[in-house]
Amino acid sequence: MADLSIDVNGIRFPNPFVLASGPPGTNGTVIKRSFGLGWGGIICKTMSLDSSKVINVVPRYGRVKSREHGEVIGFQNIELISDMDFDTWLVELADCKAAYPDRPLFASIMEEYRKEAWQEITERCQATGIDGFELNFSCPHGLPERKMGAAMGQAPEIVEEVTGWVKEVSKVPVWAKMTPNITDPAIPAAAAVRGGADGISAINTILSISGINLDTLRPMPTVEGYSEPGGYSCQAVRPIALRHVMHIGRSCPGVAVSGMGGVECAEDAVQFILLGARTVQVCTGAMLHGYEIIEQLCEGLSAFMDDKGFKTVDEFCGKSLQYFTTHADLVARQAAARTAKKEAGRASHDTMWKGDIAKETEELTGK
Ligand SMILES: Cc1cc2nc3c(=O)[nH]c(=O)nc-3n(C[C@H](O)[C@H](O)[C@H](O)COP(=O)(O)O)c2cc1C
């Protein structure tokens, strides 16, 4: 039987599956219920010192469905961080730790660009006994208007400075959660590491518009006739998330990466681990299918490990990173392989397209 547990920054996770910051960890009741069901760790919904500034709207979610079966493949939200009073959060975090002392519970925190505010929220949260922090440098909507969230995450010098403020007072590990709404994810990730981050979480949601209602001509989710671009998550973002995790893993060796984006089953999660993620977070998957998916996640991971002969998660964490290379190297490898097989000519040439484009596309697609 495979051992699903993993040590990250000196914290033992019974399995690598962590509920991501968002609706799944909005209060103590659901956090305790999730630990009871077997989640390996939980990052609570992002909190700030003054929740009175957080005002949500309804509806705030939008869905993109597959054409054939109507399955939800993309999910948009314009939800803000937690609107629960900070003092209530402190009581609930302490209560969760008392109920589940050996389960990793991280506080996701976000503040305005003020050292005193970041250090106050850090010190007051850690007094509850939580195991770590995730710094939200990545909420893509609403809060950037207050220069918070992704507005910070897109400025590497601010990421470094704010991470440093938190590290000055934090006694527990600190992960920085990255925005995907940038060109090169390695730049802010490296800045967070310079600031002292022990881990990097990626990705938060991708700025998006889930659709336009063709009856009303209004964008969705429609709030009193209007909308705003929101954050995209769920299956559709997984390939982008995998790319970010790969780049961050390669550019920040030795830093604990927590990967997420579109994980709904063990096969999705294993791919993040193969790219170096030591934990895998799940948000939309739990929202769509329920907290109970933890059972299938653990069973599926265990079956994969037994099938491949891996006894621990460490044995395959990052194993696929070595297979990324440059385009020039791919060309050289393919030329060498063709020479070895004594094949003449070039493998692919634009003059080979004759007009049956769907069939020709299929022929060029990896199996
Ligand atoms: C409705 C909703 C609310 C979210 N709220 C937060 C939040 O408060 N803080 C945060 O760091 N990420 C938040 N996220 C982002 C998720 O934690 C996660 O980074 C993202 O959704 C990608 O993972 P997924 O495809 O498993 O959902 C939220 C996501 C959703 C869908």
The ligand as a Gaussian input file, in Angstrom:
#p B3LYP/6-31G(d) Opt

LIG

0 1
 C      -15.385000      31.167000      -6.183000
 C      -13.907000      31.230000      -5.978000
 C      -13.378000      32.001000      -4.946000
 C      -11.996000      32.061000      -4.741000
 N      -11.501000      32.788000      -3.696000
 C      -10.157000      32.799000      -3.465000
 C       -9.633000      33.465000      -2.323000
 O      -10.348000      34.018000      -1.492000
 N       -8.280000      33.466000      -2.175000
 C       -7.436000      32.830000      -3.038000
 O       -6.210000      32.842000      -2.847000
 N       -7.928000      32.166000      -4.113000
 C       -9.262000      32.129000      -4.336000
 N       -9.749000      31.430000      -5.414000
 C       -8.815000      30.771000      -6.345000
 C       -8.605000      29.295000      -6.016000
 O       -8.029000      29.118000      -4.744000
 C       -7.687000      28.627000      -7.077000
 O       -6.450000      29.305000      -7.090000
 C       -8.262000      28.662000      -8.489000
 O       -9.657000      28.603000      -8.481000
 C       -7.724000      27.529000      -9.366000
 O       -7.988000      26.261000      -8.834000
 P       -9.308000      25.377000      -9.201000
 O       -9.337000      25.202000     -10.697000
 O       -9.117000      24.094000      -8.442000
 O      -10.474000      26.151000      -8.713000
 C      -11.129000      31.337000      -5.619000
 C      -11.665000      30.567000      -6.638000
 C      -13.028000      30.488000      -6.828000
 C      -13.576000      29.608000      -7.930000

